Amino acid sequence: MWTSKAWRIKEMLRWVRKATSMRGAQWRLTNFINIAMELVADIGLLKPVRKALKTVKTHRDAILARWASGLNNARIEAPGGIFQAAKCRARGYRNDDTFISMIYLLAARVQNLLKST
């Protein structure tokens, strides 16, 4: 029963993210916070969810700024994934140059490597 409530909250948050306009996002986010708080109001096991909802409520304006700016953090997160992959592949090497080389090999486009030879 509580798992289904947590799942419903997650799906509602996904619904908020699909808003196409700022006004729609404001309405969806307000709806999301109100309904989600009602769902977890008296359940002690979902206290972390309640804390997360309070954080969403606190940072509401910053969350809505995403629709105003149209920017996201994908360009910042992408290199992090490349670094993690390089770290896994370069495991056991003690040389920093090897790690850096692995990052270059993973991040470079094959077409660019072929043109340079």
C-alpha positions as CSV (number, residue, x, y, z in Angstrom):
1,M,0.0,0.0,0.0
2,W,2.7,2.5,0.9
3,T,4.8,1.4,-2.0
4,S,2.0,2.2,-4.3
5,K,1.7,5.7,-2.8
6,A,5.4,6.3,-3.3
7,W,5.1,5.1,-6.9
8,R,2.2,7.4,-7.5
9,I,4.2,10.3,-6.2
10,K,7.1,9.4,-8.5
11,E,4.7,9.2,-11.5
12,M,3.2,12.5,-10.6
13,L,6.6,14.1,-10.6
14,R,7.2,12.7,-14.0
15,W,3.9,14.3,-15.1
16,V,5.2,17.7,-13.8
17,R,8.4,17.3,-15.9
18,K,6.3,16.8,-19.1
19,A,4.7,20.3,-18.8
20,T,5.3,22.3,-22.0
21,S,4.8,25.8,-20.7
22,M,5.7,27.7,-17.6
23,R,2.1,28.2,-16.6
24,G,1.3,24.5,-17.0
25,A,4.4,23.7,-14.9
26,Q,3.3,26.0,-12.1
27,W,-0.1,24.4,-12.0
28,R,1.3,20.9,-12.2
29,L,3.9,21.5,-9.5
30,T,1.4,23.1,-7.1
31,N,-1.0,20.1,-7.7
32,F,1.9,17.7,-7.2
33,I,3.0,19.2,-3.9
34,N,-0.6,19.3,-2.5
35,I,-1.6,15.8,-3.5
36,A,1.7,14.2,-2.6
37,M,1.7,15.8,0.9
38,E,-1.8,14.4,1.5
39,L,-0.6,11.0,0.4
40,V,2.3,10.8,2.9
41,A,0.9,13.0,5.7
42,D,0.3,10.2,8.2
43,I,2.7,7.5,7.1
44,G,5.9,7.3,9.2
45,L,7.6,5.0,6.8
46,L,7.4,7.6,4.1
47,K,9.1,10.3,6.2
48,P,12.0,10.6,3.7
49,V,9.5,11.3,0.9
50,R,7.9,14.0,3.0
51,K,11.3,15.6,3.5
52,A,11.9,15.5,-0.2
53,L,8.6,17.1,-0.8
54,K,9.5,19.9,1.6
55,T,12.7,20.4,-0.4
56,V,10.7,20.6,-3.6
57,K,8.4,23.1,-2.0
58,T,11.3,25.2,-0.8
59,H,13.0,25.3,-4.2
60,R,9.8,25.7,-6.2
61,D,10.9,28.9,-8.0
62,A,14.3,27.4,-9.0
63,I,12.5,24.3,-10.3
64,L,10.1,26.5,-12.4
65,A,13.1,28.4,-13.7
66,R,13.8,25.4,-15.9
67,W,10.8,26.3,-18.1
68,A,11.8,29.9,-18.3
69,S,15.4,29.3,-19.3
70,G,15.0,26.1,-21.3
71,L,18.4,25.0,-20.0
72,N,19.3,21.7,-18.3
73,N,22.4,20.1,-16.9
74,A,22.9,17.5,-19.5
75,R,26.1,19.0,-20.9
76,I,27.5,19.0,-17.4
77,E,26.4,15.4,-16.6
78,A,27.7,13.8,-19.8
79,P,31.4,14.2,-19.1
80,G,30.8,12.7,-15.6
81,G,29.6,9.5,-17.3
82,I,32.7,9.5,-19.5
83,F,34.9,9.9,-16.5
84,Q,33.2,7.0,-14.7
85,A,33.6,4.8,-17.7
86,A,37.3,5.7,-18.0
87,K,37.8,5.0,-14.3
88,C,36.3,1.5,-14.7
89,R,38.4,0.7,-17.8
90,A,41.6,2.2,-16.4
91,R,41.4,0.3,-13.1
92,G,44.7,-1.1,-12.1
93,Y,46.8,1.5,-13.8
94,R,48.9,3.7,-11.6
95,N,49.7,6.3,-14.1
96,D,47.5,9.5,-14.5
97,D,48.5,9.7,-18.2
98,T,46.8,6.3,-18.8
99,F,43.6,7.6,-17.2
100,I,43.7,10.8,-19.3
101,S,44.3,8.8,-22.4
102,M,41.3,6.5,-21.6
103,I,39.1,9.6,-21.3
104,Y,40.3,10.9,-24.7
105,L,39.6,7.6,-26.3
106,L,36.1,7.3,-24.9
107,A,35.2,10.9,-25.5
108,A,36.6,11.3,-29.0
109,R,34.4,10.7,-32.0
110,V,35.7,7.9,-34.2
111,Q,35.3,10.0,-37.3
112,N,37.7,12.7,-35.8
113,L,40.3,10.0,-34.9
114,L,40.2,8.6,-38.4
115,K,40.7,12.0,-40.0
116,S,43.8,12.8,-37.9
117,T,45.8,9.8,-39.2
